[in-house]
Amino acid sequence: MSLSLAKLQQLKCQAGASTPRRATPPATPGAAASPDLDQLRSLLRVRARPQATPASGDRQLPGEQIAPGLYLVEERLHDEPLPQAFDGRFDRGEPIDPADLLFFDTETTGLAGGTGTRAFMVGAADWHHGQLRIRQLTIASTSAEAAMLDVLAGWVGPRTVLCSYNGKCYDAPLLATRYRLARRAHPFAGLRHVDLLYPTRRRYRGVYENCRLATIERQVLKVVREDDLPGSEAPAAWLGYLRGGGAGLLRRVLAHNRQDVISLSRLLRHLSAAGAEQAAAGLPGEAMLPAPVA
């Protein structure tokens, strides 16, 4: 509701606007607001504009800048020999050619999903010439999102088998939304998607306190993360960087994302081998595995 002219004049008087102006020294940058200005803001219920965060000297992101604001980190790890095909019965599917697998995981600005949530980092892993190839994309500005989506689409082919952990319900739908908003075709559409969360739950529900990836890493894969930044803190790390903060926390997000895609490759090996052993023993696929012996 608009204020009356009389009310505005009263507010100006209270703020000292009606008194003759006196020469004042130039305002010092960053100086606190005067009491009169604070009082006027309080009466008008207007908040002061926040001060810009000073840029940190530690702004360098790892990897190569392959487009304005888009960084790529790539590495190759020596891995165990690969079978000709992974037994797909653990996921109630056909055998999987290792050359077709693409493990992926996103780091996003929130967990709610929807059009307001975007992926600021995408990690992917595949087997390339017998090695595990890890590629990670990070955007340092919102304008670089379209370039990231284009690069990710180039990693996907018609034979690609996607592999994630809860990606069917979260990562894939979120990326589909971002491709749609960017007016681009979604490269994941129509591809087989192996979500390791569901076979993991079938085998280990009730064995451990939960089936979060961090729990399965620790209990099944014997992976212990050190100095890991929780995924829930990733959005603040990226937003802090955009506002001029340092890149230290984002480097920890990269390390977290890197371990996620490595663990996906190891978990698929484990579930496929365990499912094949159960099938060879004549056990039903839904049978729960005993807890590994430490």
C-alpha positions in Angstrom: 0.0 0.0 0.0 1.5 3.4 -1.0 2.4 6.0 1.6 0.5 9.3 1.8 2.3 12.6 0.9 2.0 13.7 4.6 3.5 10.5 5.8 6.5 10.8 3.4 7.1 14.4 4.5 7.0 13.2 8.1 9.6 10.5 7.3 11.8 13.0 5.6 11.7 15.3 8.6 12.6 12.4 10.9 15.5 11.6 8.6 16.7 15.2 8.6 15.9 15.8 5.0 13.8 18.9 5.7 16.7 20.8 7.4 19.2 22.9 5.4 22.0 20.8 4.0 25.4 21.3 5.4 28.7 20.4 3.7 29.8 17.0 4.7 33.1 15.2 4.0 33.1 12.6 1.2 31.8 9.2 2.4 34.5 6.7 3.1 34.0 3.4 1.3 32.8 0.7 3.6 31.8 3.2 6.4 28.8 2.4 8.5 25.5 4.0 7.6 24.5 7.1 9.7 21.9 6.7 12.4 19.4 8.9 10.5 19.7 6.6 7.4 19.4 3.5 9.4 16.3 5.0 11.1 14.8 5.8 7.7 15.5 2.3 6.4 13.8 0.9 9.5 10.7 3.0 9.1 10.4 2.2 5.4 11.3 -1.5 6.0 14.1 -1.4 3.4 17.2 -3.4 4.0 20.6 -2.0 3.2 22.4 -3.4 0.2 24.9 -6.0 1.3 28.6 -5.2 0.8 30.3 -7.1 -2.0 32.6 -9.9 -0.8 36.2 -8.9 -1.5 37.8 -11.2 -4.0 40.2 -13.8 -2.5 43.6 -14.3 -4.0 43.0 -18.1 -4.2 40.8 -18.1 -7.3 42.4 -20.7 -9.5 40.3 -23.7 -10.3 42.1 -27.0 -11.2 42.1 -28.2 -14.8 42.0 -26.6 -18.2 39.6 -23.8 -19.2 38.1 -25.3 -22.3 35.5 -22.5 -22.8 34.8 -19.2 -21.0 34.1 -20.1 -17.4 34.2 -23.9 -18.0 37.0 -26.0 -16.5 37.9 -29.6 -17.3 39.9 -31.9 -15.1 40.9 -35.3 -16.7 43.0 -38.2 -15.4 43.5 -41.9 -15.9 43.9 -44.5 -13.2 45.3 -48.0 -13.6 42.6 -50.5 -12.9 42.0 -54.3 -12.6 41.6 -56.3 -15.8 38.1 -56.0 -17.3 35.8 -58.9 -18.2 34.4 -59.2 -21.7 31.1 -58.4 -20.1 29.6 -57.7 -16.7 26.8 -59.9 -15.6 23.8 -57.7 -15.6 21.4 -60.0 -13.6 22.1 -58.0 -10.4 20.1 -55.2 -12.1 17.7 -57.6 -13.7 19.2 -56.8 -17.1 21.4 -58.1 -19.9 25.2 -58.4 -19.8 27.0 -55.0 -20.0 29.9 -54.3 -22.2 32.5 -52.4 -20.1 33.3 -50.2 -23.1 29.7 -48.9 -23.0 29.6 -47.8 -19.4 29.6 -44.2 -18.3 29.5 -43.5 -14.6 28.3 -40.1 -13.7 27.5 -37.9 -10.7 26.5 -34.2 -10.3 27.1 -31.6 -7.7 24.2 -29.1 -7.6 23.0 -25.9 -6.1 20.4 -27.6 -4.0 18.6 -30.9 -3.3 15.1 -29.8 -4.1 15.4 -30.1 -7.8 13.2 -28.0 -10.1 14.0 -25.3 -12.6 15.8 -23.2 -9.9 18.4 -26.0 -9.3 21.4 -26.3 -11.6 24.4 -28.6 -11.8 27.6 -26.7 -11.4 29.8 -29.8 -11.6 29.5 -33.1 -13.5 31.9 -36.0 -12.9 32.1 -38.9 -15.3 34.2 -42.1 -15.5 34.6 -44.7 -18.2 37.1 -47.4 -19.1 39.4 -46.2 -21.9 42.2 -48.5 -23.2 42.1 -50.5 -20.0 42.3 -47.5 -17.7 39.6 -45.8 -15.7 39.3 -42.3 -17.2 37.9 -39.6 -15.0 36.6 -36.4 -16.4 35.1 -33.5 -14.4 33.4 -30.3 -15.6 33.1 -27.3 -13.4 31.4 -24.0 -14.3 32.8 -20.8 -12.8 29.9 -18.7 -14.0 26.3 -19.3 -14.7 26.8 -18.3 -18.4 29.1 -21.4 -18.8 26.3 -23.9 -18.2 25.4 -24.3 -21.9 29.0 -25.1 -22.8 29.1 -27.7 -20.0 25.9 -29.3 -21.3 27.4 -29.5 -24.8 30.6 -31.1 -23.7 28.7 -33.6 -21.6 26.5 -34.5 -24.5 29.7 -35.3 -26.5 30.6 -38.0 -24.0 27.4 -39.9 -24.6 26.8 -42.2 -27.6 23.9 -44.4 -28.8 25.4 -47.5 -27.0 26.2 -45.7 -23.8 25.0 -47.4 -20.6 24.6 -44.9 -17.8 25.5 -45.8 -14.3 24.7 -43.7 -11.2 23.7 -43.9 -7.5 20.2 -42.5 -7.2 20.6 -40.9 -10.6 17.3 -42.1 -11.9 15.4 -40.0 -9.4 17.7 -37.0 -9.1 20.7 -36.5 -11.4 19.2 -37.6 -14.7 15.9 -35.6 -14.3 17.8 -32.5 -13.2 20.0 -32.7 -16.2 17.0 -33.3 -18.4 15.5 -30.0 -17.1 18.7 -28.1 -17.7 18.9 -29.4 -21.3 15.3 -28.4 -21.9 15.8 -24.9 -20.5 18.9 -24.5 -22.6 16.8 -25.6 -25.7 19.0 -28.6 -26.3 18.2 -32.3 -26.9 18.8 -34.4 -23.8 21.6 -36.9 -24.6 20.4 -39.4 -22.0 17.0 -40.0 -23.5 16.4 -43.6 -24.4 19.6 -44.9 -22.9 19.9 -47.8 -20.5 20.4 -46.5 -17.0 21.8 -48.8 -14.3 21.1 -47.1 -10.9 23.2 -48.9 -8.3 21.1 -47.7 -5.4 18.3 -50.2 -6.0 20.4 -53.5 -6.3 22.4 -52.2 -3.3 19.2 -51.9 -1.3 18.0 -55.3 -2.3 21.2 -56.9 -1.0 22.1 -54.8 2.0 18.9 -53.4 3.5 18.9 -54.3 7.1 22.6 -55.3 7.1 23.9 -51.8 7.6 22.4 -48.7 9.2 21.5 -47.3 5.8 22.4 -47.7 2.1 24.0 -44.3 1.5 26.9 -44.4 -0.9 29.3 -43.3 1.9 28.1 -46.3 4.1 28.5 -48.8 1.3 32.0 -47.4 0.5 33.1 -47.9 4.1 31.4 -51.3 4.8 31.6 -53.0 1.4 34.3 -51.4 -0.7 36.5 -50.6 2.3 37.0 -47.0 1.2 37.5 -44.4 3.9 37.4 -40.8 2.9 39.7 -38.3 4.6 38.9 -34.6 4.8 35.8 -35.2 2.7 33.5 -32.2 2.2 29.9 -33.4 2.6 27.7 -33.1 -0.5 25.3 -30.9 1.5 28.1 -28.2 1.7 28.8 -28.2 -2.0 26.2 -25.5 -2.9 27.7 -23.0 -0.5 31.2 -23.7 -1.7 30.2 -22.8 -5.3 28.1 -19.8 -4.4 30.9 -18.5 -2.2 33.3 -18.8 -5.2 30.9 -16.9 -7.5 30.7 -14.1 -4.9 34.4 -13.6 -4.9 35.6 -16.3 -2.4 38.5 -18.6 -2.7 38.6 -21.9 -4.7 39.7 -24.0 -1.7 36.3 -25.4 -0.9 35.5 -26.0 -4.6 38.7 -28.1 -4.9 37.3 -30.3 -2.0 34.0 -30.6 -3.9 36.0 -31.8 -6.9 37.8 -34.4 -4.7 34.4 -35.6 -3.3 32.9 -35.9 -6.8 36.0 -37.7 -8.1 35.7 -40.4 -5.4 32.0 -40.8 -6.1 32.5 -41.8 -9.7 35.5 -44.1 -8.8 33.3 -45.8 -6.1 30.5 -46.3 -8.7 32.9 -48.3 -10.9 34.0 -50.4 -8.0 30.5 -51.0 -6.7 29.3 -52.2 -10.2 32.2 -54.7 -10.3 31.2 -55.9 -6.8 27.5 -56.2 -7.5 28.0 -57.9 -10.8 30.4 -60.5 -9.4 28.2 -61.2 -6.4 25.2 -61.6 -8.6 27.0 -64.0 -10.9 28.1 -66.1 -7.9 24.6 -66.3 -6.6 23.2 -67.3 -10.0 25.9 -70.0 -10.2 24.9 -71.3 -6.8 21.3 -71.4 -7.7 20.3 -68.7 -5.2 17.6 -66.2 -6.1 18.7 -62.8 -7.2 16.9 -61.1 -4.3 18.9 -63.1 -1.7 20.6 -60.8 0.8 24.4 -61.1 1.0 26.1 -61.6 4.3 28.2 -58.8 5.7 31.8 -58.9 4.5 34.3 -60.2 6.9 36.8 -57.4 7.9 
